[in-house]
Amino acid sequence: MKPRTFLPALLLLAACGLPLGTTAIAEVRRNAPALEGKSVRVKGKVESTNQLPFLPTKFYKLSDGTGELWVATLEPLPPVGDTLVVSGELHNAAVIGGASLGIQIKEGRRAKALF
């Protein structure tokens, strides 16, 4: 592959759900206060989903073996059991004594993981 075509191919593969550049959920949780409002990218298995009545926002829980994290979305909920690569903005409901509470990602992009 020519050097000029390598970067576009790499970007295409990343957009298709390869876990390139993902961060372990435990690391995201550990650094949540510093990541407030910043973009994060994680890979995990959908463990459960939740939709509250009369609200457009839905939630699903991702787990990667290092931890769990809720993702808020306006899109249709993914099936439980799917493995996804999700990027979005991290939000903490509160930071008390340096510890984050109510950590979630506001989904920006989601792709089914290829492996």
N, C-alpha and C positions, 0 to 999 in steps of 0.2 A: 504494500500500500504506500502511495506517495505521501510524504510528510504533509502536503497541503490538504489531503483528503482525510487525514487521521483525526483531526479535531472535530470536523462535522460528523464523522462516523461515531466518535466517542460521545458526542452530545446526543446524537440520535439514540444510541444504546441506553444512555442514562435516562432519557425521556421515556423509553419503552419499559422501564421497570427494573433495570439492573440495579443492584444495591450499591452502586459506586457512590462514594461520598456520604454514606449514611453514618449516623451516630447511634451508639447503643443507648437504649432508653434509660438505663441506669445513669449514664453520663449526662444525659439531658436533664434528668431529675436532680442530680447532684449540683448541676450548674444553673438550675432554673432561675434563681434571682438575677444572675448576670445576663441570662438569655431573654429576659422579658422584652417582648415586642420584636425580637429578632427571628429570622428565618432558620428553621431547623429541618433536617431530613432524617427520617427514621424508617426502618424496615421492621415489620412485625406481622403476627397472625391476628386476625380479627377474633377476639374471644367472646364478645357480646355486643349488642346494639341496644339503643334506647331512644325512643321518640316521645317527647312530652306532648300531651294534647294541646292543641291550639297554638303551638309554637312552630315556626318554620325550621328552627335549628334542630338537627338530630345529632346523636352521639354514637360513637363506636369505640370499643376499647381494644388497643393493640398491645400485644405481648411479644417480647423477643427473647425470653429466657433470662434477661438481666433485670427486667421490670415491666411494668404496665403503664400505659398512658392513654388518656381519653382524647379523642379527636372530635371536634365540632365541625359539622358540615351542613350545607344547604342542599347538597346533592342527595340522590337516593342512597340508602344505606347499603354497604357491601354485605355479601353473604358471610355469616359466621364460618370460620375455617379458612377463608381466603388469606393469602399472604400478600401484603401490600407494601409498596414504597410510598411514603407520604411526606410531602413537604408543606410547610406552612409556618405561620407566625405563632410563637409560643406566648402563652398568657398564664399568669399566676393570679388566682382569685385574691390571695393575700400573701405577704411575706412578713412573718413574725419571728423576730430574733434571728434573722438570717435564713430561716427555713420557709420554703414555699409550700403553700396549701392550695389545693384546687388547680393543679397544673393541667393545662390542656393545650392542644394545638388547634388553631383555627385553620382548617384545611385550605390549602391553596391549590395543590395538585395531588392526584392519587393515581397510581398505576399498579396493576397486578405484577408482583415480582416474578421474574422469569426463573429464578432458582433461589 
